[in-house]
Amino acid sequence: MPEAAETGIEGVMTVGPIHGGPVRPGIPSTKPLANATFVVGNETGAVAEFTTDDQGRFRVSLAPGHYTVTKKDHQKGIGRYGPFDVDVTAGQMTKVEWHCDTGMR
């Protein structure tokens, strides 16, 4: 009997710009968003949490459906760390690459 495929989302979070001023050739303007905790919610509220690894990667198992992902305990003000909308399909990991904005210019 085949093993059931995992359902949920997996991907990587990056953040930038990581320095002020114009983007300069040869100097990275983004970096992995490491060790950041995000909350996954749907219309009923929070259903899961995940924390990115030191390379900004994450994986979370979820039931099929529509979700919104936001940074946990994010203070209002500069920077944008979601919300990110994602649809999860049964029997597959939905792959995403999300970019957060530091608000630095």
C-alpha positions as CSV (number, residue, x, y, z in Angstrom):
1,M,0.0,0.0,0.0
2,P,1.6,3.4,-1.0
3,E,2.3,5.8,1.7
4,A,0.1,8.9,1.8
5,A,1.8,12.0,0.5
6,E,2.4,14.8,3.0
7,T,0.1,17.9,2.6
8,G,1.2,21.4,3.5
9,I,3.6,24.1,2.5
10,E,7.4,24.3,2.3
11,G,9.7,26.9,1.0
12,V,12.1,29.7,1.9
13,M,11.8,33.2,3.3
14,T,14.2,36.0,2.3
15,V,14.4,39.6,3.6
16,G,15.7,42.7,2.1
17,P,17.0,45.2,1.5
18,I,19.7,44.5,4.0
19,H,21.5,47.8,3.6
20,G,20.4,51.3,2.8
21,G,20.9,53.1,-0.5
22,P,20.8,51.8,-4.0
23,V,21.4,48.2,-4.9
24,R,25.0,47.8,-5.9
25,P,26.3,45.2,-8.3
26,G,28.0,42.3,-6.6
27,I,26.6,43.1,-3.1
28,P,23.7,41.0,-2.0
29,S,20.6,43.1,-1.2
30,T,18.7,40.2,0.4
31,K,19.4,37.4,2.9
32,P,17.6,34.3,4.3
33,L,15.1,35.3,7.0
34,A,16.6,33.0,9.7
35,N,15.0,31.7,12.9
36,A,11.8,33.7,12.4
37,T,8.4,32.3,13.7
38,F,5.3,32.6,11.5
39,V,1.7,31.9,12.3
40,V,-0.5,30.0,9.8
41,G,-4.2,30.9,10.0
42,N,-7.5,30.4,8.1
43,E,-11.0,31.8,8.6
44,T,-11.2,30.2,12.0
45,G,-7.9,31.6,13.4
46,A,-4.4,30.3,13.9
47,V,-4.0,26.6,13.0
48,A,-0.2,26.2,13.1
49,E,3.2,27.8,13.6
50,F,6.6,27.3,12.1
51,T,10.1,28.7,12.5
52,T,12.5,29.2,9.6
53,D,15.9,27.5,9.9
54,D,19.2,29.4,9.5
55,Q,18.8,29.3,5.7
56,G,15.3,30.7,5.9
57,R,13.7,27.3,5.0
58,F,10.6,25.9,6.5
59,R,8.1,23.1,6.1
60,V,4.7,22.7,7.8
61,S,2.0,20.1,7.5
62,L,-1.5,21.4,6.9
63,A,-4.9,20.1,5.8
64,P,-6.0,21.2,2.3
65,G,-7.4,24.7,2.2
66,H,-6.7,28.4,2.0
67,Y,-4.3,29.9,4.5
68,T,-2.7,33.3,5.4
69,V,0.8,33.3,6.9
70,T,2.0,36.2,9.0
71,K,5.1,36.8,11.2
72,K,4.4,36.1,14.9
73,D,4.6,39.0,17.3
74,H,5.4,41.5,14.5
75,Q,5.3,45.0,15.8
76,K,3.5,47.6,13.7
77,G,5.8,50.0,11.9
78,I,8.6,49.6,9.4
79,G,8.8,46.4,7.5
80,R,6.4,44.0,5.9
81,Y,6.5,40.3,6.9
82,G,3.3,39.1,5.3
83,P,0.5,38.4,5.1
84,F,1.2,35.8,2.5
85,D,-1.8,33.8,1.0
86,V,-1.4,30.2,0.0
87,D,-3.7,27.4,-1.2
88,V,-2.8,23.9,0.0
89,T,-3.8,21.0,-2.2
90,A,-4.4,17.5,-0.9
91,G,-1.5,15.1,-1.3
92,Q,1.2,17.6,-2.1
93,M,3.6,20.1,-0.5
94,T,2.9,23.6,-2.0
95,K,6.3,25.1,-2.7
96,V,6.7,28.9,-2.0
97,E,9.3,31.6,-2.0
98,W,8.3,34.6,0.0
99,H,10.2,37.9,0.3
100,C,9.8,40.1,3.4
101,D,10.6,43.8,3.2
102,T,12.8,45.3,5.9
103,G,11.5,48.8,5.1
104,M,15.1,50.0,4.9
105,R,15.8,52.4,2.0
